[in-house]
Amino acid sequence: MSTQPDRSILSSPHGFFSRRGGVSEGVFAGLNCGLGSGDDRALVAENRRRVAATLSGSADTPVVSTYQVHGAHCIRVTTPWGDDRPDGDAMVTNVPGLILGILTADCGPVLFEDLDAGVIGAAHAGWKGAVGGVMEATLDAMEALGARRSSIKAALGPCIHAASYEVTLPFRDACDKADTATGAFFLPGKDTDHLQFDLPGYILARLDRLGVSAGFVDIDTYPSADHYSFRRTTHRAESDYGRQISAIMLPRP
């Protein structure tokens, strides 16, 4: 099966990859790119090589990812670090030929570019990172490399949607404590103790507040057989789950 990813409004080589076209098996079946999963590392490495080949034309192009901790720390990438991943939930670079990869299984992957400045970024925006400022941290780091806010474009990839994202009142309160604007993105739930949270709606609205033009690959990961989903895995009591990758690189001169 093809590894061709879903694409967006961005012009840089990039893609929101699904689980199609990989070599992993069992609960990880497909293009699992998660180094933190319990999958065979050799299979994950082959899947990441396929991503590199699709984006760059060479399977040997480095795919850089972090140890994601649901925070707001952004790292400037100047050289690949291999499997010894630093903690962080966002990356930026102005180095052509480095692939920045965000791993998700329901959280929101956000890719950024300012091609005039030659700067790209990638952020892992689960609810904690989104309300905690991971997108702001990414934009600040891009601007430190010469990007201009008015020239930055962003794209949000497949993530869990409101219809699939049931939460409790304490969850709402935690979000509201970090950002009172989250209130508009909680919808009525099955009873008075539950709500549905519109994660993509919130991420896109926050990007708009930050002055960034953004597109959206409108796919709910929970019901999609082509995507990994942590929440679906939990509801099915499965042993583990894979991670899809969302990746971007600056084209080489």
KOLDOTOR-788853 format. One record per residue: x, y, z of N, C-alpha, C in turn; residue number from 1; residue in three letters. Coordinates in nm, 4 decimals. Each point is the difference from the previous one (the first is absolute). Last residue first. Layout:
BEGIN
X Y Z X Y Z X Y Z NUM ALA
...
//
This chain:
BEGIN
1.8645 2.3354 -0.1458 0.0190 0.0957 -0.1108 0.0197 -0.0710 -0.1318 253 PRO
-0.2937 -0.2415 0.3785 0.1412 0.0315 -0.0231 0.0137 0.0978 -0.1160 252 ARG
-0.4425 -0.0209 0.3173 0.0619 -0.0583 -0.1198 0.1467 0.0407 -0.0097 251 PRO
-0.2624 -0.0623 0.4641 0.0349 0.1057 -0.0944 0.0624 -0.0651 -0.1220 250 LEU
-0.3645 -0.2610 0.3132 0.1417 0.0307 -0.0195 0.0135 0.1208 -0.0916 249 MET
-0.3758 -0.3331 0.3277 0.0256 0.1132 -0.0890 0.1507 0.0198 -0.0124 248 ILE
-0.4354 -0.3608 0.2095 0.1391 0.0364 -0.0227 0.0130 0.1132 -0.1015 247 ALA
-0.3065 -0.3622 0.3435 -0.0229 0.1183 -0.0817 0.1355 0.0671 -0.0153 246 SER
-0.1799 -0.5288 0.1469 0.0950 0.1104 -0.0016 -0.0500 0.1108 -0.0919 245 ILE
-0.2272 -0.4229 0.3266 0.0233 0.0523 -0.1327 0.0926 0.1217 0.0093 244 GLN
-0.0376 -0.4387 0.3395 -0.0090 0.1454 -0.0154 0.0206 0.0359 -0.1460 243 ARG
-0.1856 -0.4685 0.3045 0.1019 0.0680 -0.0780 -0.0210 0.1507 0.0000 242 GLY
-0.1319 -0.3766 0.3972 -0.0488 0.0703 -0.1185 0.1179 0.0636 -0.0723 241 TYR
-0.1668 -0.4111 0.4046 0.0877 0.1119 -0.0376 -0.0561 0.0623 -0.1269 240 ASP
-0.2361 -0.3520 0.2333 0.1239 0.0001 0.0768 0.0890 0.1205 -0.0271 239 SER
-0.5553 -0.0059 -0.0178 0.1109 -0.0582 -0.0751 0.1313 0.0232 0.0747 238 GLU
-0.4932 0.1170 0.0899 0.0892 -0.0720 0.0917 0.1104 -0.0736 -0.0757 237 ALA
-0.3539 0.3123 -0.1612 0.0017 -0.1401 -0.0425 0.0864 -0.0881 0.0905 236 ARG
-0.0326 0.4705 0.0725 -0.1370 -0.0517 0.0064 -0.0072 -0.1478 -0.0395 235 HIS
0.4172 0.2249 -0.0365 -0.0407 -0.0106 0.1400 -0.1394 -0.0611 0.0121 234 THR
0.1629 0.0957 -0.4310 0.0748 -0.1102 0.0592 -0.0408 -0.0228 0.1449 233 THR
-0.1727 0.3745 -0.2156 -0.0622 -0.1219 -0.0531 0.0685 -0.1243 0.0582 232 ARG
0.1884 0.4170 0.1045 -0.1289 -0.0169 0.0677 -0.0711 -0.1269 -0.0488 231 ARG
0.4106 0.1251 -0.2028 0.0205 -0.0418 0.1387 -0.1339 -0.0274 0.0687 230 PHE
0.1093 -0.0324 -0.5321 -0.0752 0.0786 0.0975 0.0223 -0.0573 0.1392 229 SER
0.1720 -0.0075 -0.5740 0.0133 -0.0492 0.1362 -0.0760 0.0931 0.0940 228 TYR
-0.1336 -0.0723 -0.5310 0.0796 0.0764 0.0951 0.0057 -0.0702 0.1351 227 HIS
-0.2601 -0.1383 -0.3891 0.1284 0.0352 -0.0604 0.0912 0.0754 0.0955 226 ASP
-0.4567 -0.1280 0.0951 0.0815 -0.1218 -0.0032 0.1388 0.0269 -0.0571 225 ALA
-0.3450 0.3478 0.2563 0.0689 -0.0271 -0.1261 0.0869 -0.1253 0.0089 224 SER
-0.2719 0.2320 0.3531 -0.0717 -0.1000 -0.0788 0.0742 -0.0438 -0.1258 223 PRO
0.2248 0.3124 0.3028 -0.0627 -0.1062 0.0798 -0.0755 -0.1026 -0.0861 222 TYR
0.2192 0.4127 -0.1683 0.0828 -0.1202 0.0123 -0.0710 -0.1149 0.0724 221 THR
-0.1831 0.4093 -0.3197 -0.0081 -0.0403 0.1399 0.0733 -0.1325 0.0152 220 ASP
0.0560 0.4126 -0.3743 -0.0208 -0.1438 0.0213 0.0015 -0.0266 0.1495 219 ILE
0.0934 0.4136 -0.3498 -0.1175 -0.0232 0.0843 -0.0332 -0.1488 0.0100 218 ASP
0.4169 0.3552 -0.0800 -0.0346 -0.1288 -0.0596 -0.1075 -0.0604 0.0894 217 VAL
0.1434 0.5360 -0.0608 -0.0374 -0.1130 0.0851 -0.0291 -0.1216 -0.0861 216 PHE
0.2579 0.5435 0.0199 -0.0865 -0.0965 -0.0650 -0.0206 -0.1194 0.0902 215 GLY
0.1508 0.5527 0.0878 0.0137 -0.1449 0.0197 -0.1006 -0.0775 -0.0830 214 ALA
0.2686 0.5121 0.1362 -0.0927 -0.0642 -0.0928 0.0205 -0.1505 0.0049 213 SER
0.1072 0.3683 0.3974 0.0580 -0.0964 -0.0937 -0.1100 -0.0620 -0.0853 212 VAL
-0.0091 0.3123 0.4016 0.0258 0.0657 -0.1272 0.0605 -0.0893 -0.1056 211 GLY
-0.1696 -0.0880 0.4623 0.1428 0.0293 -0.0091 0.0376 0.0649 -0.1330 210 LEU
-0.4425 -0.1488 0.0878 0.0296 0.1040 0.0988 0.1455 0.0422 -0.0056 209 ARG
-0.1285 -0.3640 -0.2635 -0.0576 0.1228 -0.0542 0.0254 0.1167 0.0954 208 ASP
0.1250 -0.4255 0.1437 0.0891 0.0457 -0.1066 -0.0508 0.1301 -0.0610 207 LEU
-0.2770 -0.2064 0.3106 0.1174 0.0579 0.0670 0.1024 0.0476 -0.1027 206 ARG
-0.3829 -0.2235 -0.1557 -0.0363 0.1315 0.0534 0.1198 0.0659 0.0677 205 ALA
0.0514 -0.4402 -0.1565 -0.0119 0.0933 -0.1127 -0.0360 0.1404 0.0484 204 LEU
0.0175 -0.3444 0.3234 0.1329 0.0242 -0.0565 -0.0069 0.1026 -0.1130 203 ILE
-0.4100 -0.1448 0.1905 0.0773 0.0839 0.0912 0.1372 0.0334 -0.0578 202 TYR
-0.2752 -0.2973 -0.2372 -0.0578 0.1333 -0.0014 0.0782 0.0952 0.0881 201 GLY
0.1188 -0.4586 -0.0002 0.0437 0.0714 -0.1202 -0.0574 0.1410 -0.0091 200 PRO
-0.1357 -0.2633 0.3806 0.1436 0.0292 -0.0032 0.0417 0.0717 -0.1281 199 LEU
-0.4574 -0.0681 0.2753 0.0355 0.0227 -0.1403 0.1467 0.0425 -0.0077 198 ASP
-0.3115 -0.2963 0.3780 0.0968 0.1083 -0.0231 0.0415 0.0046 -0.1464 197 PHE
-0.4394 -0.1670 0.3323 0.0798 -0.0378 -0.1169 0.0910 0.1189 -0.0325 196 GLN
-0.2357 -0.1809 0.4921 -0.0008 0.0960 -0.1104 0.0769 -0.0599 -0.1160 195 LEU
-0.2522 -0.1460 0.5215 0.0890 -0.0226 -0.1142 -0.0218 0.1055 -0.1078 194 HIS
-0.2566 -0.0501 0.4119 0.1374 -0.0201 0.0470 0.1009 -0.0147 -0.1137 193 ASP
-0.4864 0.0419 -0.0506 0.0517 0.1246 0.0567 0.1444 -0.0112 0.0485 192 THR
-0.1502 -0.3177 -0.4017 -0.0693 0.0362 0.1239 0.0686 0.1237 0.0570 191 ASP
0.1254 -0.1629 -0.4231 -0.1101 -0.0945 0.0184 -0.0782 0.0268 0.1283 190 LYS
0.2581 0.4195 -0.2061 0.0291 -0.1430 -0.0038 -0.1218 -0.0841 0.0278 189 GLY
0.1250 0.5335 -0.2089 -0.0744 -0.0864 0.0924 0.0350 -0.1478 -0.0189 188 PRO
0.3817 0.3459 -0.1260 -0.1363 -0.0230 -0.0464 -0.0727 -0.0911 0.0979 187 LEU
0.4588 0.3501 -0.0365 -0.0612 -0.1125 0.0710 -0.1470 -0.0082 -0.0385 186 PHE
0.3002 0.3494 -0.1388 0.0277 -0.1228 -0.0738 -0.0425 -0.1257 0.0760 185 PHE
-0.0132 0.4697 0.1529 -0.0820 -0.0059 -0.1206 0.0131 -0.1326 -0.0733 184 ALA
0.2676 0.1101 0.3898 -0.1395 -0.0280 0.0320 -0.0882 -0.0168 -0.1212 183 GLY
0.4804 0.1316 0.0278 -0.0342 -0.1389 -0.0340 -0.1487 -0.0278 0.0169 182 THR
0.2391 0.4175 0.1074 -0.0629 -0.0096 -0.1317 -0.0376 -0.1425 -0.0369 181 ALA
0.2457 0.1321 0.3998 -0.1454 0.0125 0.0133 -0.0724 -0.0094 -0.1336 180 THR
0.4672 -0.2137 0.1777 -0.0451 0.0911 -0.1050 -0.1516 0.0074 0.0038 179 ASP
0.2460 -0.2328 0.3409 0.1126 0.0376 -0.0850 -0.0377 0.1030 -0.1049 178 ALA
-0.3298 -0.1772 0.2911 0.1007 0.0634 0.0853 0.1183 0.0485 -0.0823 177 LYS
-0.3406 -0.2536 -0.2058 -0.0437 0.1371 0.0245 0.1003 0.0745 0.0870 176 ASP
0.0673 -0.4618 -0.0814 0.0195 0.0780 -0.1219 -0.0321 0.1471 0.0235 175 CYS
-0.0861 -0.2962 0.3486 0.1445 0.0103 -0.0198 0.0318 0.0822 -0.1247 174 ALA
-0.4519 -0.1026 0.0936 0.0510 0.0981 0.0949 0.1502 0.0201 -0.0156 173 ASP
-0.2171 -0.3339 -0.2567 -0.0388 0.1349 -0.0445 0.0596 0.1063 0.0916 172 ARG
0.0601 -0.4426 0.1317 0.0783 0.0269 -0.1208 -0.0304 0.1410 -0.0499 171 PHE
-0.2622 -0.1634 0.3552 0.1346 0.0421 0.0428 0.0937 0.0279 -0.1181 170 PRO
-0.4368 -0.1700 -0.0988 -0.0009 0.1396 0.0445 0.1365 0.0443 0.0549 169 LEU
0.0062 -0.3955 -0.3603 -0.0719 0.0252 0.1240 0.0063 0.1482 0.0371 168 THR
0.0100 -0.2649 -0.5087 0.0817 0.0420 0.1129 -0.0897 0.0272 0.1209 167 VAL
0.0292 -0.2265 -0.5479 -0.0786 0.0209 0.1209 0.0922 0.0319 0.1171 166 GLU
0.0318 -0.0290 -0.5426 0.0845 0.0431 0.1123 -0.0865 0.0360 0.1209 165 TYR
-0.1397 -0.1199 -0.4606 0.0705 -0.1155 0.0560 0.0708 0.0308 0.1312 164 SER
-0.2419 0.3279 -0.2619 -0.0944 -0.1112 0.0115 0.0621 -0.1213 0.0678 163 ALA
0.2677 0.3907 -0.1052 -0.0902 0.0164 0.1147 -0.0928 -0.1192 0.0189 162 ALA
0.4603 -0.1035 -0.2461 -0.1013 0.1041 -0.0130 -0.0951 -0.0013 0.1185 161 HIS
0.5476 -0.1579 -0.1123 -0.1303 -0.0385 0.0512 -0.0963 0.1190 -0.0046 160 ILE
0.3813 -0.0100 -0.3668 0.0029 -0.0122 0.1457 -0.1407 -0.0374 0.0468 159 CYS
0.3328 0.1334 -0.4769 -0.1032 -0.0829 0.0611 0.0189 -0.0123 0.1513 158 PRO
0.2479 0.4248 -0.1850 -0.0292 -0.1295 -0.0593 -0.1108 -0.0757 0.0716 157 GLY
0.1543 0.5428 -0.0938 -0.0339 -0.0987 0.1031 -0.0399 -0.1299 -0.0665 156 LEU
0.3117 0.4549 -0.1493 -0.0999 -0.1010 -0.0366 -0.0141 -0.0988 0.1141 155 ALA
0.2113 0.5418 -0.1397 -0.0057 -0.1216 0.0809 -0.1037 -0.0952 -0.0559 154 ALA
0.3388 0.4754 -0.1177 -0.1213 -0.0780 -0.0244 0.0073 -0.1282 0.0825 153 LYS
0.2540 0.5233 -0.0075 -0.0053 -0.1397 0.0422 -0.1366 -0.0594 -0.0342 152 ILE
0.1417 0.4648 -0.0551 0.0340 -0.0868 -0.1136 -0.0102 -0.1480 0.0338 151 SER
-0.0713 0.3634 0.3149 -0.0951 0.0230 -0.1082 0.0237 -0.0898 -0.1203 150 SER
0.2975 -0.0032 0.3790 -0.1307 -0.0546 0.0347 -0.0995 0.0125 -0.1155 149 ARG
0.5239 -0.0508 -0.0838 -0.0908 0.1095 0.0319 -0.1391 -0.0575 0.0230 148 ARG
0.5434 -0.2029 0.0400 -0.1337 -0.0060 -0.0583 -0.0808 0.1222 0.0430 147 ALA
0.4593 -0.1153 0.1472 -0.0214 0.0953 -0.1082 -0.1349 -0.0054 -0.0663 146 GLY
0.1812 -0.2430 0.3951 0.0809 -0.0402 -0.1153 -0.0236 0.0901 -0.1211 145 LEU
-0.2456 0.0557 0.4003 0.1396 0.0163 0.0410 0.0968 -0.0398 -0.1114 144 ALA
-0.4653 -0.0703 -0.0541 0.0335 0.1418 -0.0135 0.1445 0.0272 0.0410 143 GLU
-0.1689 -0.4336 0.0622 0.0128 0.0291 -0.1429 0.0396 0.1453 -0.0223 142 MET
-0.0949 -0.1335 0.4374 0.1269 -0.0587 -0.0444 0.0219 0.0223 -0.1491 141 ALA
-0.4086 0.1398 0.1887 0.1093 0.0805 0.0547 0.1350 -0.0516 -0.0489 140 ASP
-0.3806 -0.2529 -0.1111 0.0047 0.1256 -0.0757 0.1131 0.0898 0.0497 139 LEU
-0.0803 -0.3973 0.2371 0.0494 -0.0302 -0.1346 0.0130 0.1273 -0.0818 138 THR
-0.1922 0.0296 0.4266 0.1424 -0.0298 0.0118 0.0616 -0.0275 -0.1369 137 ALA
-0.4668 0.0589 0.0275 0.0703 0.1264 0.0212 0.1510 -0.0221 0.0073 136 GLU
-0.2692 -0.3785 -0.0208 0.0009 0.0679 -0.1298 0.0693 0.1354 0.0101 135 MET
-0.0591 -0.2613 0.3924 0.0994 -0.0598 -0.0898 0.0037 0.0682 -0.1359 134 VAL
-0.2671 0.0859 0.4386 0.0814 0.0927 -0.0779 0.1004 -0.0606 -0.0947 133 GLY
-0.3719 -0.1751 0.3125 0.1213 0.0399 0.0710 0.0958 0.0846 -0.0798 132 GLY
-0.4124 -0.2028 -0.1609 -0.0353 0.1054 0.0962 0.1234 0.0521 0.0728 131 VAL
0.0757 -0.3420 -0.3151 -0.0725 0.1083 -0.0668 -0.0350 0.1116 0.0969 130 ALA
0.2047 -0.4003 0.1597 0.0916 0.0856 -0.0741 -0.0698 0.1184 -0.0631 129 GLY
-0.2650 -0.3161 0.2244 0.0915 0.0638 0.0945 0.0963 0.0940 -0.0709 128 LYS
-0.3030 -0.2647 -0.2560 -0.0665 0.1093 0.0705 0.0942 0.0716 0.0953 127 TRP
0.2455 -0.2008 -0.4034 -0.1101 -0.0578 0.0751 -0.0643 0.1110 0.0799 126 GLY
0.3605 0.0317 -0.3839 -0.0985 0.0785 0.0750 -0.1134 -0.0883 0.0484 125 ALA
0.5257 0.0295 -0.2233 -0.0897 -0.1044 0.0504 -0.0987 0.0686 0.0936 124 HIS
0.3156 0.2096 -0.4284 -0.0414 -0.0028 0.1403 -0.0981 -0.1128 0.0264 123 ALA
0.3956 0.2488 -0.3672 -0.0961 -0.1088 0.0189 -0.0309 -0.0091 0.1484 122 ALA
0.2542 0.3466 -0.4178 -0.0208 -0.0467 0.1360 -0.1019 -0.1121 0.0035 121 GLY
0.3680 0.3357 -0.3419 -0.1164 -0.0874 0.0195 -0.0107 -0.0394 0.1462 120 ILE
0.2571 0.3821 -0.3702 -0.0143 -0.0536 0.1353 -0.1264 -0.0858 0.0050 119 VAL
0.1959 0.3301 -0.3455 0.0655 -0.1306 0.0022 -0.0027 -0.0624 0.1382 118 GLY
-0.1959 0.4276 -0.1770 0.1108 0.0019 0.0956 0.0779 -0.1309 0.0008 117 ALA
-0.3715 0.0392 -0.2832 0.0789 0.1200 -0.0294 0.1224 0.0070 0.0907 116 ASP
-0.3259 -0.3381 0.0650 0.0959 -0.0307 -0.1054 0.0827 0.1214 -0.0396 115 LEU
-0.2645 -0.1809 0.4307 0.0193 0.1325 -0.0583 0.1077 -0.0183 -0.1051 114 ASP
-0.3478 -0.3584 0.3005 0.1044 0.0396 -0.0940 -0.0021 0.1506 -0.0227 113 GLU
-0.2079 -0.4661 0.3259 0.0134 0.1424 -0.0271 0.1071 0.0235 -0.1068 112 PHE
-0.3581 -0.4058 0.2514 0.1202 0.0304 -0.0767 -0.0014 0.1472 -0.0404 111 LEU
-0.2476 -0.3527 0.3838 -0.0041 0.1284 -0.0694 0.1352 0.0248 -0.0663 110 VAL
-0.3327 -0.4158 0.2411 0.1296 0.0350 -0.0564 -0.0116 0.1299 -0.0804 109 PRO
-0.3032 -0.2245 0.4244 0.0046 0.0795 -0.1215 0.1420 0.0271 -0.0470 108 GLY
-0.2083 -0.4495 0.2782 0.0378 0.1399 0.0195 0.0131 0.0711 -0.1342 107 CYS
-0.0857 -0.4673 0.0054 -0.1187 0.0780 0.0379 0.0338 0.1468 0.0215 106 ASP
0.3536 -0.2906 -0.0725 -0.1008 -0.1057 -0.0056 -0.1268 0.0550 0.0631 105 ALA
0.5396 0.1670 -0.2038 -0.1289 0.0171 0.0667 -0.0851 -0.1258 -0.0109 104 THR
0.5258 0.2657 -0.0934 -0.0712 -0.1266 0.0151 -0.1302 0.0231 0.0757 103 LEU
0.3661 0.3041 -0.3250 -0.0834 -0.0006 0.1196 -0.0800 -0.1306 0.0019 102 ILE
0.4779 0.2011 -0.2606 -0.1118 -0.0932 0.0086 -0.0705 0.0053 0.1341 101 GLY
0.3674 0.2557 -0.3797 -0.0541 0.0110 0.1348 -0.1250 -0.0866 0.0075 100 LEU
0.4541 -0.0011 -0.3335 -0.1446 -0.0229 0.0115 -0.0390 0.0077 0.1472 99 ILE
0.4187 0.2147 -0.3161 -0.0349 -0.0670 0.1255 -0.1513 -0.0139 0.0071 98 LEU
0.2208 0.2285 -0.3643 0.0293 -0.1422 -0.0038 -0.0180 -0.0734 0.1308 97 GLY
0.1087 0.5337 -0.0032 -0.0645 -0.0826 -0.1028 0.0391 -0.1470 0.0135 96 PRO
-0.0269 0.3777 0.3923 0.0961 -0.0848 -0.0698 -0.0727 -0.0840 -0.1055 95 VAL
-0.1676 0.3032 0.3533 0.0244 0.0706 -0.1263 0.1027 -0.0759 -0.0832 94 ASN
-0.3821 -0.1260 0.4278 0.1315 -0.0043 -0.0638 0.0029 0.0933 -0.1199 93 THR
-0.2995 -0.1979 0.4840 0.0138 0.0920 -0.1124 0.1382 -0.0195 -0.0608 92 VAL
-0.3882 -0.2690 0.3597 0.1323 0.0194 -0.0587 -0.0075 0.1068 -0.1073 91 MET
-0.2896 -0.2392 0.4631 0.0037 0.0781 -0.1234 0.1446 0.0153 -0.0443 90 ALA
-0.1306 -0.2226 0.4046 -0.1207 -0.0226 -0.0785 -0.0077 0.0868 -0.1244 89 ASP
0.3822 -0.2497 0.3804 -0.0534 0.1201 -0.0633 -0.1199 -0.0345 -0.0851 88 GLY
0.4760 -0.2436 0.2364 -0.1389 0.0292 0.0344 -0.0438 0.1293 -0.0680 87 ASP
0.3856 -0.3008 -0.2325 -0.0217 0.0892 0.1136 -0.1487 0.0166 0.0280 86 PRO
0.2506 -0.4405 -0.2300 -0.0862 0.1155 -0.0201 -0.0096 0.0884 0.1237 85 ARG
0.2854 -0.3861 -0.2559 0.0186 0.0585 0.1327 -0.0752 0.1330 0.0034 84 ASP
0.0413 -0.2699 -0.3967 -0.1030 -0.0516 0.0899 0.0113 0.0568 0.1415 83 ASP
0.2088 0.2937 -0.3935 -0.0232 -0.1435 0.0019 -0.1098 -0.0386 0.0969 82 GLY
0.1663 0.4491 -0.1303 0.0497 -0.0585 0.1241 -0.0299 -0.1484 0.0111 81 TRP
0.0816 0.4245 -0.4048 -0.0795 -0.1130 0.0511 0.0628 -0.0578 0.1262 80 PRO
0.0511 0.5221 -0.1138 0.0574 -0.1247 -0.0490 -0.0825 -0.1162 0.0548 79 THR
-0.1311 0.4426 0.0833 0.1090 0.0356 -0.0911 0.0650 -0.1227 -0.0620 78 THR
-0.4772 0.1874 0.2797 0.0726 -0.1156 -0.0541 0.1047 0.0489 -0.0993 77 VAL
-0.2942 0.1983 0.4501 0.0587 0.0338 -0.1311 0.0855 -0.1175 -0.0453 76 ARG
-0.4394 -0.0124 0.3419 0.1430 -0.0229 -0.0183 0.0423 0.0441 -0.1396 75 ILE
-0.4205 0.0785 0.4004 0.0353 -0.0083 -0.1421 0.1513 -0.0043 -0.0142 74 CYS
-0.4196 -0.0946 0.3955 0.1404 0.0297 -0.0286 0.0296 -0.0229 -0.1478 73 HIS
-0.4134 -0.0637 0.2835 0.0060 0.1116 -0.0945 0.1435 0.0372 -0.0352 72 ALA
-0.2687 -0.4896 0.1618 0.0369 0.1297 0.0529 0.0032 0.1052 -0.1085 71 GLY
-0.0563 -0.5088 0.0115 -0.1230 0.0794 0.0138 0.0278 0.1340 0.0686 70 HIS
0.3332 -0.3306 -0.1446 -0.0407 -0.0060 0.1403 -0.1258 0.0823 0.0273 69 VAL
0.3508 -0.2638 -0.4038 -0.1087 0.0939 0.0240 -0.0580 -0.0191 0.1400 68 GLN
0.4734 -0.0695 -0.2628 -0.0752 -0.0768 0.0986 -0.1097 0.0930 0.0499 67 TYR
0.1842 0.0708 -0.5038 0.0337 0.0187 0.1407 -0.0680 -0.1058 0.0864 66 THR
0.1924 0.0208 -0.5464 -0.1165 0.0110 0.0874 0.0472 0.0091 0.1446 65 SER
0.1733 -0.0053 -0.5639 0.0298 0.0409 0.1371 -0.1299 0.0084 0.0786 64 VAL
0.2260 -0.2369 -0.4614 -0.1302 0.0361 0.0554 0.0217 0.0256 0.1486 63 VAL
0.3531 -0.0083 -0.4572 -0.0320 -0.0153 0.1430 -0.1424 0.0447 0.0329 62 PRO
0.1667 -0.2225 -0.4705 -0.0182 0.1331 0.0573 -0.0415 -0.0128 0.1462 61 THR
0.0621 -0.3706 -0.3136 0.1037 0.0297 0.0986 -0.0107 0.1410 0.0579 60 ASP
-0.2752 -0.1938 -0.3561 -0.0351 -0.0640 0.1270 0.0998 0.0328 0.1097 59 ALA
-0.1373 0.3031 -0.4387 0.1065 -0.0848 0.0525 -0.0414 -0.0556 0.1350 58 SER
-0.2752 0.2995 -0.2488 0.0559 -0.0787 -0.1091 0.1128 -0.0910 0.0439 57 GLY
-0.2963 0.3050 0.2672 0.1256 0.0551 -0.0519 0.0547 -0.0706 -0.1225 56 SER
-0.4239 -0.1092 0.2387 0.0137 0.1452 0.0068 0.1201 0.0526 -0.0767 55 LEU
-0.0905 -0.4726 0.0229 -0.1154 0.0665 -0.0586 0.0190 0.1507 -0.0032 54 THR
0.3241 -0.2699 0.2139 0.0053 -0.0170 -0.1452 -0.1149 0.0726 -0.0683 53 ALA
0.0090 -0.0106 0.4729 0.1087 0.0823 -0.0532 0.0063 -0.0074 -0.1518 52 ALA
-0.3036 -0.2838 0.2193 -0.0437 0.1395 0.0105 0.1061 0.0919 -0.0606 51 VAL
0.1114 -0.4459 0.0371 -0.0994 0.0181 -0.1058 -0.0560 0.1419 0.0011 50 ARG
0.2940 -0.1274 0.3418 0.0740 0.0117 -0.1261 -0.0979 0.0207 -0.1166 49 ARG
-0.1806 -0.0916 0.4183 0.0509 0.1374 -0.0040 0.0831 0.0244 -0.1251 48 ARG
-0.1595 -0.4368 0.0794 -0.1123 0.0903 -0.0251 0.0464 0.1446 -0.0112 47 ASN
0.3161 -0.3220 0.1233 -0.0352 -0.0130 -0.1410 -0.1175 0.0917 -0.0343 46 GLU
0.1272 -0.0229 0.4495 0.1049 0.0659 -0.0786 -0.0302 -0.0073 -0.1488 45 ALA
-0.2798 -0.2350 0.2931 -0.0226 0.1442 0.0133 0.1026 0.0763 -0.0832 44 VAL
0.0588 -0.4598 0.0274 -0.1168 0.0311 -0.0823 -0.0328 0.1492 0.0057 43 LEU
0.3439 -0.1627 0.2730 0.0424 -0.0105 -0.1397 -0.1158 0.0333 -0.0943 42 ALA
-0.0717 -0.0237 0.4698 0.0684 0.1225 -0.0405 0.0446 -0.0028 -0.1451 41 ARG
-0.4344 -0.2435 0.2199 0.1366 -0.0369 -0.0386 0.0707 0.1238 -0.0556 40 ASP
-0.4026 0.1056 0.3338 0.0223 -0.0636 -0.1300 0.1473 -0.0362 -0.0185 39 ASP
-0.2538 0.2411 0.3640 0.0645 -0.1288 0.0238 0.0284 -0.0782 -0.1267 38 GLY
-0.0032 0.5560 0.0452 -0.0930 -0.1131 0.0062 0.0775 -0.1285 0.0268 37 SER
0.1981 0.4404 -0.0714 -0.0403 -0.0288 0.1365 -0.1006 -0.1118 0.0129 36 GLY
0.1669 0.1780 -0.4168 0.1122 -0.0637 0.0681 -0.0362 -0.0377 0.1432 35 LEU
-0.3217 0.0751 -0.4426 0.0216 0.0345 0.1394 0.1123 -0.0760 0.0643 34 GLY
-0.2298 -0.0066 -0.4522 0.1278 0.0710 0.0080 0.0377 0.0362 0.1431 33 CYS
-0.3349 -0.3453 -0.3283 0.0245 0.0473 0.1360 0.1385 0.0616 0.0086 32 ASN
-0.3230 -0.1742 -0.3818 0.1139 0.0916 0.0003 0.0204 0.0592 0.1394 31 LEU
-0.2556 -0.4777 -0.0512 0.0091 0.1146 -0.0885 0.1251 0.0818 0.0236 30 GLY
-0.2289 -0.3098 0.3804 -0.0017 -0.0242 -0.1444 -0.0011 0.1284 -0.0811 29 ALA
0.0238 -0.1284 0.4952 0.0725 0.1102 -0.0616 -0.0144 0.0024 -0.1515 28 PHE
-0.1823 -0.3442 0.2801 -0.0676 0.1233 0.0393 0.0672 0.1226 -0.0603 27 VAL
0.1502 -0.4035 -0.2627 -0.0786 -0.0114 0.1220 -0.0708 0.1302 0.0335 26 GLY
0.4338 0.0611 -0.2995 -0.1023 -0.1046 0.0042 -0.0761 0.0042 0.1324 25 GLU
0.3368 0.3292 -0.3731 -0.0300 -0.0496 0.1348 -0.1185 -0.0964 -0.0029 24 SER
0.1902 0.2611 -0.3759 0.0370 -0.1408 0.0138 -0.0301 -0.0568 0.1387 23 VAL
-0.2367 0.4230 -0.3304 0.1129 -0.0372 0.0831 0.0198 -0.1492 0.0129 22 GLY
-0.3588 0.2828 -0.2326 0.1260 -0.0150 -0.0716 0.1196 -0.0403 0.0829 21 GLY
-0.4322 0.2577 0.2145 0.0079 -0.0736 -0.1264 0.1447 -0.0106 -0.0489 20 ARG
-0.1921 0.2391 0.3907 0.0652 -0.1280 0.0258 0.0146 -0.0826 -0.1276 19 ARG
0.0059 0.5367 -0.0303 -0.0909 -0.0903 0.0701 0.0759 -0.1279 0.0341 18 SER
0.1838 0.5304 -0.0885 -0.0029 -0.1405 -0.0374 -0.1017 -0.0759 0.0843 17 PHE
0.0987 0.5061 -0.1718 -0.0630 -0.0582 0.1179 -0.0233 -0.1473 -0.0339 16 PHE
0.3787 0.3656 -0.2168 -0.1137 -0.0901 -0.0102 -0.0489 -0.0439 0.1356 15 GLY
0.3818 0.3230 -0.3415 -0.0592 -0.0328 0.1291 -0.1107 -0.1012 -0.0214 14 HIS
0.3636 0.3763 -0.2530 -0.0235 -0.1447 0.0013 -0.0510 -0.0411 0.1386 13 PRO
-0.1141 0.4974 -0.1186 0.1182 -0.0814 0.0273 -0.0318 -0.1479 -0.0200 12 SER
-0.3388 0.3399 -0.0247 0.0753 -0.0195 -0.1237 0.1262 -0.0829 0.0194 11 SER
-0.5231 0.0309 0.2547 0.1413 0.0338 0.0059 0.0701 -0.0336 -0.1309 10 LEU
-0.4723 -0.0858 0.1297 0.0269 0.1262 -0.0672 0.1482 0.0336 -0.0058 9 ILE
-0.1242 -0.5169 0.0411 -0.0713 0.1166 0.0500 0.0378 0.1232 -0.0791 8 SER
-0.0023 -0.6039 0.0166 0.0753 0.1243 -0.0071 -0.0897 0.1175 0.0359 7 ARG
0.0592 -0.5771 0.0750 -0.0908 0.1126 -0.0210 0.0822 0.1277 0.0045 6 ASP
0.2769 -0.4303 -0.1470 -0.0720 0.0597 0.1124 -0.1091 0.0953 -0.0440 5 PRO
0.2524 -0.4717 -0.2018 -0.0279 0.1396 -0.0306 -0.0874 0.0628 0.1089 4 GLN
0.1826 -0.4630 -0.0578 0.0240 0.0811 0.1190 -0.0335 0.1462 -0.0248 3 THR
-0.2046 -0.4802 -0.2337 0.0760 0.1235 -0.0120 0.0189 0.0668 0.1350 2 SER
-0.0486 -0.5404 -0.0678 -0.0830 0.1189 0.0000 0.0870 0.1246 0.0000 1 MET
//
